[in-house]
Amino acid sequence: MKIEKKVWPEFFERILRGEKKYELRLADFECRSGDVLVLKEWDPTMKQYTGRMMEKEVTFVLKTSEVKFWPKEDVEKYGLQIISFR
């Protein structure tokens, strides 16, 4: 399945350069390994698409509601961070 999503310019550029290899998104849509994210650059200042886009294959999805490692109080106090590595 192809899923279109907006990406702000600073993040779009980092994905394009290969520095950013993850997305943090609200889980308000279904996404599975093998799906394709169609990432469309969105300028929030102008409130319009820039015309640039790219496609990325989804290799892994983890919904944070599935993660039960930490007490709710700790998550509320410190938050969560997404760490990318190679």
PDB file of N, CA, C and O in Angstrom:
ATOM      1  N   MET A   1       0.843  -1.161   0.000  1.00  0.00           N
ATOM      2  CA  MET A   1       0.000   0.000   0.000  1.00  0.00           C
ATOM      3  C   MET A   1       0.900   1.241   0.000  1.00  0.00           C
ATOM      4  O   MET A   1       1.955   1.237   0.634  1.00  0.00           O
ATOM      5  N   LYS A   2       0.499   2.281  -0.694  1.00  0.00           N
ATOM      6  CA  LYS A   2       1.199   3.559  -0.679  1.00  0.00           C
ATOM      7  C   LYS A   2       0.458   4.508   0.262  1.00  0.00           C
ATOM      8  O   LYS A   2      -0.767   4.625   0.225  1.00  0.00           O
ATOM      9  N   ILE A   3       1.242   5.183   1.108  1.00  0.00           N
ATOM     10  CA  ILE A   3       0.689   6.081   2.116  1.00  0.00           C
ATOM     11  C   ILE A   3       1.362   7.433   1.946  1.00  0.00           C
ATOM     12  O   ILE A   3       2.581   7.537   2.082  1.00  0.00           O
ATOM     13  N   GLU A   4       0.586   8.472   1.649  1.00  0.00           N
ATOM     14  CA  GLU A   4       1.140   9.814   1.470  1.00  0.00           C
ATOM     15  C   GLU A   4       1.155  10.564   2.791  1.00  0.00           C
ATOM     16  O   GLU A   4       0.174  10.567   3.534  1.00  0.00           O
ATOM     17  N   LYS A   5       2.304  11.208   3.074  1.00  0.00           N
ATOM     18  CA  LYS A   5       2.458  11.994   4.300  1.00  0.00           C
ATOM     19  C   LYS A   5       3.248  13.259   4.017  1.00  0.00           C
ATOM     20  O   LYS A   5       4.158  13.271   3.188  1.00  0.00           O
ATOM     21  N   LYS A   6       2.885  14.320   4.721  1.00  0.00           N
ATOM     22  CA  LYS A   6       3.612  15.584   4.641  1.00  0.00           C
ATOM     23  C   LYS A   6       4.897  15.476   5.465  1.00  0.00           C
ATOM     24  O   LYS A   6       4.930  14.809   6.500  1.00  0.00           O
ATOM     25  N   VAL A   7       5.954  16.142   4.989  1.00  0.00           N
ATOM     26  CA  VAL A   7       7.208  16.227   5.736  1.00  0.00           C
ATOM     27  C   VAL A   7       7.718  17.659   5.631  1.00  0.00           C
ATOM     28  O   VAL A   7       7.804  18.204   4.530  1.00  0.00           O
ATOM     29  N   TRP A   8       8.053  18.268   6.750  1.00  0.00           N
ATOM     30  CA  TRP A   8       8.585  19.625   6.751  1.00  0.00           C
ATOM     31  C   TRP A   8       9.963  19.647   6.099  1.00  0.00           C
ATOM     32  O   TRP A   8      10.683  18.650   6.148  1.00  0.00           O
ATOM     33  N   PRO A   9      10.335  20.762   5.495  1.00  0.00           N
ATOM     34  CA  PRO A   9      11.573  20.858   4.714  1.00  0.00           C
ATOM     35  C   PRO A   9      12.846  20.384   5.416  1.00  0.00           C
ATOM     36  O   PRO A   9      13.647  19.672   4.811  1.00  0.00           O
ATOM     37  N   GLU A  10      13.050  20.769   6.696  1.00  0.00           N
ATOM     38  CA  GLU A  10      14.292  20.370   7.370  1.00  0.00           C
ATOM     39  C   GLU A  10      14.396  18.860   7.534  1.00  0.00           C
ATOM     40  O   GLU A  10      15.494  18.306   7.470  1.00  0.00           O
ATOM     41  N   PHE A  11      13.272  18.189   7.742  1.00  0.00           N
ATOM     42  CA  PHE A  11      13.285  16.734   7.873  1.00  0.00           C
ATOM     43  C   PHE A  11      13.366  16.074   6.497  1.00  0.00           C
ATOM     44  O   PHE A  11      14.064  15.074   6.327  1.00  0.00           O
ATOM     45  N   PHE A  12      12.660  16.627   5.525  1.00  0.00           N
ATOM     46  CA  PHE A  12      12.707  16.107   4.151  1.00  0.00           C
ATOM     47  C   PHE A  12      14.158  16.080   3.666  1.00  0.00           C
ATOM     48  O   PHE A  12      14.610  15.084   3.101  1.00  0.00           O
ATOM     49  N   GLU A  13      14.882  17.174   3.889  1.00  0.00           N
ATOM     50  CA  GLU A  13      16.268  17.282   3.431  1.00  0.00           C
ATOM     51  C   GLU A  13      17.159  16.251   4.111  1.00  0.00           C
ATOM     52  O   GLU A  13      18.023  15.658   3.466  1.00  0.00           O
ATOM     53  N   ARG A  14      16.961  16.035   5.389  1.00  0.00           N
ATOM     54  CA  ARG A  14      17.764  15.039   6.119  1.00  0.00           C
ATOM     55  C   ARG A  14      17.479  13.624   5.650  1.00  0.00           C
ATOM     56  O   ARG A  14      18.388  12.796   5.585  1.00  0.00           O
ATOM     57  N   ILE A  15      16.228  13.339   5.324  1.00  0.00           N
ATOM     58  CA  ILE A  15      15.882  12.022   4.769  1.00  0.00           C
ATOM     59  C   ILE A  15      16.522  11.882   3.402  1.00  0.00           C
ATOM     60  O   ILE A  15      17.088  10.836   3.084  1.00  0.00           O
ATOM     61  N   LEU A  16      16.438  12.918   2.597  1.00  0.00           N
ATOM     62  CA  LEU A  16      17.012  12.910   1.253  1.00  0.00           C
ATOM     63  C   LEU A  16      18.520  12.651   1.291  1.00  0.00           C
ATOM     64  O   LEU A  16      19.043  11.920   0.450  1.00  0.00           O
ATOM     65  N   ARG A  17      19.220  13.246   2.260  1.00  0.00           N
ATOM     66  CA  ARG A  17      20.670  13.068   2.394  1.00  0.00           C
ATOM     67  C   ARG A  17      21.037  11.731   3.029  1.00  0.00           C
ATOM     68  O   ARG A  17      22.211  11.364   3.061  1.00  0.00           O
ATOM     69  N   GLY A  18      20.051  11.006   3.531  1.00  0.00           N
ATOM     70  CA  GLY A  18      20.321   9.705   4.141  1.00  0.00           C
ATOM     71  C   GLY A  18      20.693   9.771   5.611  1.00  0.00           C
ATOM     72  O   GLY A  18      21.096   8.762   6.189  1.00  0.00           O
ATOM     73  N   GLU A  19      20.565  10.943   6.230  1.00  0.00           N
ATOM     74  CA  GLU A  19      20.894  11.112   7.649  1.00  0.00           C
ATOM     75  C   GLU A  19      19.771  10.617   8.559  1.00  0.00           C
ATOM     76  O   GLU A  19      20.031  10.059   9.625  1.00  0.00           O
ATOM     77  N   LYS A  20      18.544  10.819   8.145  1.00  0.00           N
ATOM     78  CA  LYS A  20      17.364  10.472   8.946  1.00  0.00           C
ATOM     79  C   LYS A  20      16.714   9.248   8.326  1.00  0.00           C
ATOM     80  O   LYS A  20      16.254   9.281   7.185  1.00  0.00           O
ATOM     81  N   LYS A  21      16.685   8.167   9.095  1.00  0.00           N
ATOM     82  CA  LYS A  21      16.171   6.902   8.572  1.00  0.00           C
ATOM     83  C   LYS A  21      15.041   6.358   9.439  1.00  0.00           C
ATOM     84  O   LYS A  21      14.950   5.157   9.697  1.00  0.00           O
ATOM     85  N   TYR A  22      14.194   7.264   9.875  1.00  0.00           N
ATOM     86  CA  TYR A  22      13.049   6.891  10.699  1.00  0.00           C
ATOM     87  C   TYR A  22      11.979   7.967  10.575  1.00  0.00           C
ATOM     88  O   TYR A  22      12.258   9.067  10.098  1.00  0.00           O
ATOM     89  N   GLU A  23      10.786   7.667  10.990  1.00  0.00           N
ATOM     90  CA  GLU A  23       9.713   8.649  11.095  1.00  0.00           C
ATOM     91  C   GLU A  23       9.012   8.419  12.422  1.00  0.00           C
ATOM     92  O   GLU A  23       8.781   7.278  12.822  1.00  0.00           O
ATOM     93  N   LEU A  24       8.682   9.479  13.085  1.00  0.00           N
ATOM     94  CA  LEU A  24       7.856   9.431  14.284  1.00  0.00           C
ATOM     95  C   LEU A  24       6.519  10.039  13.892  1.00  0.00           C
ATOM     96  O   LEU A  24       6.447  11.213  13.528  1.00  0.00           O
ATOM     97  N   ARG A  25       5.470   9.247  13.965  1.00  0.00           N
ATOM     98  CA  ARG A  25       4.142   9.688  13.512  1.00  0.00           C
ATOM     99  C   ARG A  25       3.077   9.277  14.513  1.00  0.00           C
ATOM    100  O   ARG A  25       3.214   8.270  15.207  1.00  0.00           O
ATOM    101  N   LEU A  26       2.028  10.059  14.578  1.00  0.00           N
ATOM    102  CA  LEU A  26       0.842   9.669  15.319  1.00  0.00           C
ATOM    103  C   LEU A  26       0.284   8.420  14.638  1.00  0.00           C
ATOM    104  O   LEU A  26       0.179   8.369  13.413  1.00  0.00           O
ATOM    105  N   ALA A  27      -0.063   7.440  15.419  1.00  0.00           N
ATOM    106  CA  ALA A  27      -0.532   6.166  14.860  1.00  0.00           C
ATOM    107  C   ALA A  27      -2.011   6.240  14.496  1.00  0.00           C
ATOM    108  O   ALA A  27      -2.807   5.413  14.941  1.00  0.00           O
ATOM    109  N   ASP A  28      -2.376   7.234  13.684  1.00  0.00           N
ATOM    110  CA  ASP A  28      -3.780   7.414  13.284  1.00  0.00           C
ATOM    111  C   ASP A  28      -4.050   6.822  11.901  1.00  0.00           C
ATOM    112  O   ASP A  28      -5.062   7.131  11.273  1.00  0.00           O
ATOM    113  N   PHE A  29      -3.131   5.964  11.432  1.00  0.00           N
ATOM    114  CA  PHE A  29      -3.300   5.271  10.158  1.00  0.00           C
ATOM    115  C   PHE A  29      -2.579   3.933  10.246  1.00  0.00           C
ATOM    116  O   PHE A  29      -1.670   3.761  11.058  1.00  0.00           O
ATOM    117  N   GLU A  30      -2.986   2.998   9.417  1.00  0.00           N
ATOM    118  CA  GLU A  30      -2.347   1.685   9.390  1.00  0.00           C
ATOM    119  C   GLU A  30      -1.101   1.740   8.525  1.00  0.00           C
ATOM    120  O   GLU A  30      -1.110   2.334   7.447  1.00  0.00           O
ATOM    121  N   CYS A  31      -0.038   1.125   8.994  1.00  0.00           N
ATOM    122  CA  CYS A  31       1.221   1.085   8.267  1.00  0.00           C
ATOM    123  C   CYS A  31       1.901  -0.233   8.607  1.00  0.00           C
ATOM    124  O   CYS A  31       1.991  -0.603   9.777  1.00  0.00           O
ATOM    125  N   ARG A  32       2.377  -0.940   7.594  1.00  0.00           N
ATOM    126  CA  ARG A  32       3.010  -2.253   7.794  1.00  0.00           C
ATOM    127  C   ARG A  32       4.313  -2.342   7.010  1.00  0.00           C
ATOM    128  O   ARG A  32       4.533  -1.588   6.062  1.00  0.00           O
ATOM    129  N   SER A  33       5.163  -3.261   7.411  1.00  0.00           N
ATOM    130  CA  SER A  33       6.372  -3.541   6.640  1.00  0.00           C
ATOM    131  C   SER A  33       5.978  -3.872   5.209  1.00  0.00           C
ATOM    132  O   SER A  33       5.026  -4.614   4.970  1.00  0.00           O
ATOM    133  N   GLY A  34       6.720  -3.313   4.264  1.00  0.00           N
ATOM    134  CA  GLY A  34       6.421  -3.523   2.851  1.00  0.00           C
ATOM    135  C   GLY A  34       5.603  -2.401   2.234  1.00  0.00           C
ATOM    136  O   GLY A  34       5.603  -2.237   1.014  1.00  0.00           O
ATOM    137  N   ASP A  35       4.901  -1.621   3.065  1.00  0.00           N
ATOM    138  CA  ASP A  35       4.180  -0.455   2.547  1.00  0.00           C
ATOM    139  C   ASP A  35       5.191   0.575   2.055  1.00  0.00           C
ATOM    140  O   ASP A  35       6.373   0.498   2.390  1.00  0.00           O
ATOM    141  N   VAL A  36       4.735   1.524   1.272  1.00  0.00           N
ATOM    142  CA  VAL A  36       5.595   2.590   0.763  1.00  0.00           C
ATOM    143  C   VAL A  36       5.078   3.923   1.284  1.00  0.00           C
ATOM    144  O   VAL A  36       3.912   4.270   1.095  1.00  0.00           O
ATOM    145  N   LEU A  37       5.970   4.672   1.948  1.00  0.00           N
ATOM    146  CA  LEU A  37       5.629   6.030   2.360  1.00  0.00           C
ATOM    147  C   LEU A  37       5.981   6.968   1.219  1.00  0.00           C
ATOM    148  O   LEU A  37       7.124   7.005   0.763  1.00  0.00           O
ATOM    149  N   VAL A  38       5.003   7.718   0.765  1.00  0.00           N
ATOM    150  CA  VAL A  38       5.227   8.762  -0.230  1.00  0.00           C
ATOM    151  C   VAL A  38       5.348  10.047   0.587  1.00  0.00           C
ATOM    152  O   VAL A  38       4.356  10.602   1.059  1.00  0.00           O
ATOM    153  N   LEU A  39       6.586  10.501   0.741  1.00  0.00           N
ATOM    154  CA  LEU A  39       6.866  11.667   1.566  1.00  0.00           C
ATOM    155  C   LEU A  39       6.880  12.906   0.690  1.00  0.00           C
ATOM    156  O   LEU A  39       7.707  13.036  -0.213  1.00  0.00           O
ATOM    157  N   LYS A  40       5.956  13.813   0.968  1.00  0.00           N
ATOM    158  CA  LYS A  40       5.804  15.036   0.172  1.00  0.00           C
ATOM    159  C   LYS A  40       6.226  16.223   1.025  1.00  0.00           C
ATOM    160  O   LYS A  40       5.688  16.446   2.109  1.00  0.00           O
ATOM    161  N   GLU A  41       7.192  16.980   0.524  1.00  0.00           N
ATOM    162  CA  GLU A  41       7.696  18.120   1.277  1.00  0.00           C
ATOM    163  C   GLU A  41       6.613  19.194   1.400  1.00  0.00           C
ATOM    164  O   GLU A  41       6.008  19.605   0.410  1.00  0.00           O
ATOM    165  N   TRP A  42       6.387  19.635   2.631  1.00  0.00           N
ATOM    166  CA  TRP A  42       5.345  20.605   2.952  1.00  0.00           C
ATOM    167  C   TRP A  42       5.985  21.807   3.636  1.00  0.00           C
ATOM    168  O   TRP A  42       6.704  21.650   4.623  1.00  0.00           O
ATOM    169  N   ASP A  43       5.733  22.983   3.125  1.00  0.00           N
ATOM    170  CA  ASP A  43       6.242  24.208   3.726  1.00  0.00           C
ATOM    171  C   ASP A  43       5.184  24.747   4.683  1.00  0.00           C
ATOM    172  O   ASP A  43       4.154  25.252   4.235  1.00  0.00           O
ATOM    173  N   PRO A  44       5.421  24.646   6.014  1.00  0.00           N
ATOM    174  CA  PRO A  44       4.406  25.085   6.975  1.00  0.00           C
ATOM    175  C   PRO A  44       4.204  26.600   6.989  1.00  0.00           C
ATOM    176  O   PRO A  44       3.141  27.081   7.381  1.00  0.00           O
ATOM    177  N   THR A  45       5.211  27.347   6.567  1.00  0.00           N
ATOM    178  CA  THR A  45       5.078  28.806   6.528  1.00  0.00           C
ATOM    179  C   THR A  45       4.148  29.232   5.396  1.00  0.00           C
ATOM    180  O   THR A  45       3.255  30.059   5.582  1.00  0.00           O
ATOM    181  N   MET A  46       4.376  28.650   4.223  1.00  0.00           N
ATOM    182  CA  MET A  46       3.559  28.976   3.054  1.00  0.00           C
ATOM    183  C   MET A  46       2.255  28.174   3.023  1.00  0.00           C
ATOM    184  O   MET A  46       1.328  28.500   2.282  1.00  0.00           O
ATOM    185  N   LYS A  47       2.203  27.122   3.841  1.00  0.00           N
ATOM    186  CA  LYS A  47       1.045  26.220   3.904  1.00  0.00           C
ATOM    187  C   LYS A  47       0.739  25.604   2.536  1.00  0.00           C
ATOM    188  O   LYS A  47      -0.398  25.606   2.062  1.00  0.00           O
ATOM    189  N   GLN A  48       1.814  25.074   1.920  1.00  0.00           N
ATOM    190  CA  GLN A  48       1.650  24.409   0.620  1.00  0.00           C
ATOM    191  C   GLN A  48       2.795  23.433   0.388  1.00  0.00           C
ATOM    192  O   GLN A  48       3.850  23.520   1.016  1.00  0.00           O
ATOM    193  N   TYR A  49       2.558  22.496  -0.537  1.00  0.00           N
ATOM    194  CA  TYR A  49       3.596  21.554  -0.932  1.00  0.00           C
ATOM    195  C   TYR A  49       4.631  22.268  -1.795  1.00  0.00           C
ATOM    196  O   TYR A  49       4.303  23.191  -2.541  1.00  0.00           O
ATOM    197  N   THR A  50       5.895  21.826  -1.682  1.00  0.00           N
ATOM    198  CA  THR A  50       6.968  22.434  -2.474  1.00  0.00           C
ATOM    199  C   THR A  50       7.091  21.794  -3.856  1.00  0.00           C
ATOM    200  O   THR A  50       7.692  22.375  -4.759  1.00  0.00           O
ATOM    201  N   GLY A  51       6.527  20.606  -4.020  1.00  0.00           N
ATOM    202  CA  GLY A  51       6.652  19.883  -5.277  1.00  0.00           C
ATOM    203  C   GLY A  51       7.648  18.738  -5.197  1.00  0.00           C
ATOM    204  O   GLY A  51       7.681  17.875  -6.074  1.00  0.00           O
ATOM    205  N   ARG A  52       8.474  18.731  -4.128  1.00  0.00           N
ATOM    206  CA  ARG A  52       9.429  17.633  -3.975  1.00  0.00           C
ATOM    207  C   ARG A  52       8.768  16.488  -3.232  1.00  0.00           C
ATOM    208  O   ARG A  52       7.974  16.697  -2.315  1.00  0.00           O
ATOM    209  N   MET A  53       9.108  15.272  -3.644  1.00  0.00           N
ATOM    210  CA  MET A  53       8.588  14.084  -2.985  1.00  0.00           C
ATOM    211  C   MET A  53       9.569  12.946  -3.151  1.00  0.00           C
ATOM    212  O   MET A  53      10.427  12.981  -4.033  1.00  0.00           O
ATOM    213  N   MET A  54       9.445  11.939  -2.310  1.00  0.00           N
ATOM    214  CA  MET A  54      10.256  10.729  -2.415  1.00  0.00           C
ATOM    215  C   MET A  54       9.436   9.566  -1.871  1.00  0.00           C
ATOM    216  O   MET A  54       8.476   9.759  -1.125  1.00  0.00           O
ATOM    217  N   GLU A  55       9.828   8.368  -2.252  1.00  0.00           N
ATOM    218  CA  GLU A  55       9.179   7.162  -1.756  1.00  0.00           C
ATOM    219  C   GLU A  55      10.183   6.355  -0.949  1.00  0.00           C
ATOM    220  O   GLU A  55      11.336   6.199  -1.350  1.00  0.00           O
ATOM    221  N   LYS A  56       9.734   5.841   0.198  1.00  0.00           N
ATOM    222  CA  LYS A  56      10.560   5.026   1.081  1.00  0.00           C
ATOM    223  C   LYS A  56       9.778   3.788   1.490  1.00  0.00           C
ATOM    224  O   LYS A  56       8.620   3.880   1.897  1.00  0.00           O
ATOM    225  N   GLU A  57      10.420   2.630   1.378  1.00  0.00           N
ATOM    226  CA  GLU A  57       9.781   1.381   1.791  1.00  0.00           C
ATOM    227  C   GLU A  57       9.839   1.246   3.307  1.00  0.00           C
ATOM    228  O   GLU A  57      10.888   1.465   3.914  1.00  0.00           O
ATOM    229  N   VAL A  58       8.729   0.890   3.911  1.00  0.00           N
ATOM    230  CA  VAL A  58       8.646   0.664   5.350  1.00  0.00           C
ATOM    231  C   VAL A  58       9.278  -0.693   5.653  1.00  0.00           C
ATOM    232  O   VAL A  58       8.904  -1.704   5.058  1.00  0.00           O
ATOM    233  N   THR A  59      10.244  -0.712   6.586  1.00  0.00           N
ATOM    234  CA  THR A  59      10.901  -1.966   6.949  1.00  0.00           C
ATOM    235  C   THR A  59      10.499  -2.460   8.332  1.00  0.00           C
ATOM    236  O   THR A  59      10.616  -3.651   8.618  1.00  0.00           O
ATOM    237  N   PHE A  60      10.022  -1.553   9.201  1.00  0.00           N
ATOM    238  CA  PHE A  60       9.648  -1.943  10.562  1.00  0.00           C
ATOM    239  C   PHE A  60       8.707  -0.900  11.133  1.00  0.00           C
ATOM    240  O   PHE A  60       8.885   0.296  10.904  1.00  0.00           O
ATOM    241  N   VAL A  61       7.705  -1.349  11.874  1.00  0.00           N
ATOM    242  CA  VAL A  61       6.761  -0.440  12.543  1.00  0.00           C
ATOM    243  C   VAL A  61       6.613  -0.908  13.989  1.00  0.00           C
ATOM    244  O   VAL A  61       6.358  -2.085  14.243  1.00  0.00           O
ATOM    245  N   LEU A  62       6.772   0.010  14.925  1.00  0.00           N
ATOM    246  CA  LEU A  62       6.534  -0.268  16.339  1.00  0.00           C
ATOM    247  C   LEU A  62       5.638   0.831  16.867  1.00  0.00           C
ATOM    248  O   LEU A  62       6.001   2.006  16.833  1.00  0.00           O
ATOM    249  N   LYS A  63       4.485   0.457  17.348  1.00  0.00           N
ATOM    250  CA  LYS A  63       3.570   1.439  17.938  1.00  0.00           C
ATOM    251  C   LYS A  63       3.921   1.568  19.416  1.00  0.00           C
ATOM    252  O   LYS A  63       4.035   0.565  20.121  1.00  0.00           O
ATOM    253  N   THR A  64       4.094   2.804  19.883  1.00  0.00           N
ATOM    254  CA  THR A  64       4.538   3.002  21.259  1.00  0.00           C
ATOM    255  C   THR A  64       3.526   2.514  22.290  1.00  0.00           C
ATOM    256  O   THR A  64       3.894   2.246  23.433  1.00  0.00           O
ATOM    257  N   SER A  65       2.268   2.395  21.907  1.00  0.00           N
ATOM    258  CA  SER A  65       1.288   1.864  22.859  1.00  0.00           C
ATOM    259  C   SER A  65       1.577   0.396  23.168  1.00  0.00           C
ATOM    260  O   SER A  65       1.069  -0.142  24.151  1.00  0.00           O
ATOM    261  N   GLU A  66       2.395  -0.256  22.329  1.00  0.00           N
ATOM    262  CA  GLU A  66       2.776  -1.658  22.550  1.00  0.00           C
ATOM    263  C   GLU A  66       3.946  -1.777  23.517  1.00  0.00           C
ATOM    264  O   GLU A  66       4.202  -2.861  24.040  1.00  0.00           O
ATOM    265  N   VAL A  67       4.662  -0.676  23.766  1.00  0.00           N
ATOM    266  CA  VAL A  67       5.851  -0.695  24.612  1.00  0.00           C
ATOM    267  C   VAL A  67       5.442  -0.509  26.069  1.00  0.00           C
ATOM    268  O   VAL A  67       4.877   0.523  26.431  1.00  0.00           O
ATOM    269  N   LYS A  68       5.724  -1.498  26.896  1.00  0.00           N
ATOM    270  CA  LYS A  68       5.333  -1.454  28.309  1.00  0.00           C
ATOM    271  C   LYS A  68       6.556  -1.578  29.218  1.00  0.00           C
ATOM    272  O   LYS A  68       6.452  -2.131  30.312  1.00  0.00           O
ATOM    273  N   PHE A  69       7.721  -1.069  28.779  1.00  0.00           N
ATOM    274  CA  PHE A  69       8.958  -1.210  29.539  1.00  0.00           C
ATOM    275  C   PHE A  69       9.023  -0.295  30.750  1.00  0.00           C
ATOM    276  O   PHE A  69       9.638  -0.646  31.757  1.00  0.00           O
ATOM    277  N   TRP A  70       8.403   0.867  30.668  1.00  0.00           N
ATOM    278  CA  TRP A  70       8.550   1.884  31.701  1.00  0.00           C
ATOM    279  C   TRP A  70       7.205   2.237  32.307  1.00  0.00           C
ATOM    280  O   TRP A  70       6.172   2.143  31.644  1.00  0.00           O
ATOM    281  N   PRO A  71       7.220   2.643  33.567  1.00  0.00           N
ATOM    282  CA  PRO A  71       5.970   3.092  34.194  1.00  0.00           C
ATOM    283  C   PRO A  71       5.445   4.350  33.493  1.00  0.00           C
ATOM    284  O   PRO A  71       6.224   5.170  33.008  1.00  0.00           O
ATOM    285  N   LYS A  72       4.135   4.488  33.446  1.00  0.00           N
ATOM    286  CA  LYS A  72       3.493   5.638  32.803  1.00  0.00           C
ATOM    287  C   LYS A  72       4.008   6.965  33.372  1.00  0.00           C
ATOM    288  O   LYS A  72       4.179   7.939  32.639  1.00  0.00           O
ATOM    289  N   GLU A  73       4.250   6.989  34.667  1.00  0.00           N
ATOM    290  CA  GLU A  73       4.730   8.212  35.314  1.00  0.00           C
ATOM    291  C   GLU A  73       6.095   8.627  34.759  1.00  0.00           C
ATOM    292  O   GLU A  73       6.343   9.816  34.560  1.00  0.00           O
ATOM    293  N   ASP A  74       6.975   7.663  34.509  1.00  0.00           N
ATOM    294  CA  ASP A  74       8.300   7.971  33.961  1.00  0.00           C
ATOM    295  C   ASP A  74       8.199   8.486  32.529  1.00  0.00           C
ATOM    296  O   ASP A  74       8.913   9.412  32.143  1.00  0.00           O
ATOM    297  N   VAL A  75       7.313   7.885  31.749  1.00  0.00           N
ATOM    298  CA  VAL A  75       7.125   8.338  30.367  1.00  0.00           C
ATOM    299  C   VAL A  75       6.596   9.767  30.363  1.00  0.00           C
ATOM    300  O   VAL A  75       7.045  10.592  29.568  1.00  0.00           O
ATOM    301  N   GLU A  76       5.640  10.066  31.248  1.00  0.00           N
ATOM    302  CA  GLU A  76       5.100  11.419  31.321  1.00  0.00           C
ATOM    303  C   GLU A  76       6.153  12.418  31.792  1.00  0.00           C
ATOM    304  O   GLU A  76       6.167  13.562  31.337  1.00  0.00           O
ATOM    305  N   LYS A  77       7.037  11.996  32.699  1.00  0.00           N
ATOM    306  CA  LYS A  77       8.068  12.883  33.232  1.00  0.00           C
ATOM    307  C   LYS A  77       9.184  13.133  32.219  1.00  0.00           C
ATOM    308  O   LYS A  77       9.600  14.276  32.026  1.00  0.00           O
ATOM    309  N   TYR A  78       9.677  12.062  31.564  1.00  0.00           N
ATOM    310  CA  TYR A  78      10.848  12.179  30.701  1.00  0.00           C
ATOM    311  C   TYR A  78      10.526  12.166  29.211  1.00  0.00           C
ATOM    312  O   TYR A  78      11.313  12.667  28.408  1.00  0.00           O
ATOM    313  N   GLY A  79       9.377  11.598  28.828  1.00  0.00           N
ATOM    314  CA  GLY A  79       9.057  11.421  27.414  1.00  0.00           C
ATOM    315  C   GLY A  79       9.810  10.232  26.829  1.00  0.00           C
ATOM    316  O   GLY A  79      10.510   9.514  27.542  1.00  0.00           O
ATOM    317  N   LEU A  80       9.662  10.040  25.556  1.00  0.00           N
ATOM    318  CA  LEU A  80      10.355   8.976  24.848  1.00  0.00           C
ATOM    319  C   LEU A  80      11.245   9.614  23.790  1.00  0.00           C
ATOM    320  O   LEU A  80      10.983  10.733  23.347  1.00  0.00           O
ATOM    321  N   GLN A  81      12.286   8.913  23.387  1.00  0.00           N
ATOM    322  CA  GLN A  81      13.097   9.383  22.283  1.00  0.00           C
ATOM    323  C   GLN A  81      13.272   8.263  21.272  1.00  0.00           C
ATOM    324  O   GLN A  81      13.357   7.089  21.632  1.00  0.00           O
ATOM    325  N   ILE A  82      13.323   8.629  20.042  1.00  0.00           N
ATOM    326  CA  ILE A  82      13.565   7.679  18.947  1.00  0.00           C
ATOM    327  C   ILE A  82      15.042   7.801  18.626  1.00  0.00           C
ATOM    328  O   ILE A  82      15.533   8.908  18.400  1.00  0.00           O
ATOM    329  N   ILE A  83      15.758   6.694  18.600  1.00  0.00           N
ATOM    330  CA  ILE A  83      17.188   6.713  18.323  1.00  0.00           C
ATOM    331  C   ILE A  83      17.442   5.919  17.048  1.00  0.00           C
ATOM    332  O   ILE A  83      17.045   4.760  16.928  1.00  0.00           O
ATOM    333  N   SER A  84      18.096   6.550  16.123  1.00  0.00           N
ATOM    334  CA  SER A  84      18.458   5.893  14.864  1.00  0.00           C
ATOM    335  C   SER A  84      19.913   5.476  14.943  1.00  0.00           C
ATOM    336  O   SER A  84      20.738   6.199  15.501  1.00  0.00           O
ATOM    337  N   PHE A  85      20.232   4.326  14.395  1.00  0.00           N
ATOM    338  CA  PHE A  85      21.621   3.873  14.398  1.00  0.00           C
ATOM    339  C   PHE A  85      21.913   3.077  13.153  1.00  0.00           C
ATOM    340  O   PHE A  85      21.002   2.626  12.459  1.00  0.00           O
ATOM    341  N   ARG A  86      23.229   2.901  12.862  1.00  0.00           N
ATOM    342  CA  ARG A  86      23.608   2.052  11.718  1.00  0.00           C
ATOM    343  C   ARG A  86      24.686   1.101  12.110  1.00  0.00           C
ATOM    344  O   ARG A  86      25.138   0.306  11.286  1.00  0.00           O
TER     345      ARG A  86
END
